[in-house]
Amino acid sequence: MRMPKSKITQTPEVATGTGKLAVQVETIKTPSLGDLWDVPEFIRHVPVCRRTIHDLRKRGLPHIVLGRRLFFHPASVEAWLLRRQRGGE
């Protein structure tokens, strides 16, 4: 079992020297296979056709192949798409 990571935050009293450090425990969720998208789930979140998904795979879209099934990790897909963002702010 993985222990939660701690985050130390400074309260306003600490800055003035009158308070104590507060330790906030954050639970970091590690991705599991249940978090993966299959192709229909990918299409629900990124509205493109199946052909486009396969073309993007050839261009480096991160994916996982298990047997004959294709899966995508949402965070990896988001990071990959944002690296290719053009224009805008």
Contacts in CASP RR format, 6 or more apart in sequence:
PFRMAT RR
TARGET T0000
AUTHOR 0000-0000-0000
METHOD contacts of the structure
MODEL  1
MRMPKSKITQTPEVATGTGKLAVQVETIKTPSLGDLWDVPEFIRHVPVCR
RTIHDLRKRGLPHIVLGRRLFFHPASVEAWLLRRQRGGE
2 28 0 8 1.000
2 30 0 8 1.000
4 25 0 8 1.000
4 26 0 8 1.000
4 27 0 8 1.000
4 28 0 8 1.000
5 25 0 8 1.000
5 26 0 8 1.000
5 28 0 8 1.000
6 23 0 8 1.000
6 24 0 8 1.000
6 25 0 8 1.000
6 26 0 8 1.000
7 23 0 8 1.000
7 24 0 8 1.000
7 25 0 8 1.000
7 26 0 8 1.000
8 21 0 8 1.000
8 22 0 8 1.000
8 23 0 8 1.000
8 24 0 8 1.000
9 21 0 8 1.000
9 22 0 8 1.000
9 23 0 8 1.000
9 24 0 8 1.000
10 21 0 8 1.000
10 22 0 8 1.000
11 19 0 8 1.000
11 20 0 8 1.000
11 21 0 8 1.000
11 22 0 8 1.000
13 19 0 8 1.000
13 20 0 8 1.000
14 20 0 8 1.000
14 21 0 8 1.000
31 73 0 8 1.000
31 75 0 8 1.000
33 71 0 8 1.000
35 73 0 8 1.000
35 74 0 8 1.000
36 64 0 8 1.000
36 71 0 8 1.000
36 72 0 8 1.000
36 73 0 8 1.000
36 74 0 8 1.000
37 45 0 8 1.000
37 71 0 8 1.000
37 72 0 8 1.000
37 73 0 8 1.000
37 74 0 8 1.000
37 77 0 8 1.000
38 69 0 8 1.000
38 70 0 8 1.000
38 71 0 8 1.000
38 72 0 8 1.000
39 50 0 8 1.000
39 53 0 8 1.000
39 70 0 8 1.000
42 53 0 8 1.000
42 72 0 8 1.000
42 77 0 8 1.000
43 49 0 8 1.000
43 50 0 8 1.000
43 53 0 8 1.000
45 74 0 8 1.000
46 77 0 8 1.000
46 81 0 8 1.000
48 56 0 8 1.000
53 61 0 8 1.000
57 63 0 8 1.000
60 80 0 8 1.000
61 72 0 8 1.000
61 77 0 8 1.000
61 80 0 8 1.000
62 72 0 8 1.000
62 73 0 8 1.000
62 76 0 8 1.000
62 77 0 8 1.000
62 80 0 8 1.000
63 70 0 8 1.000
63 71 0 8 1.000
63 72 0 8 1.000
64 70 0 8 1.000
64 71 0 8 1.000
64 72 0 8 1.000
64 73 0 8 1.000
65 71 0 8 1.000
END
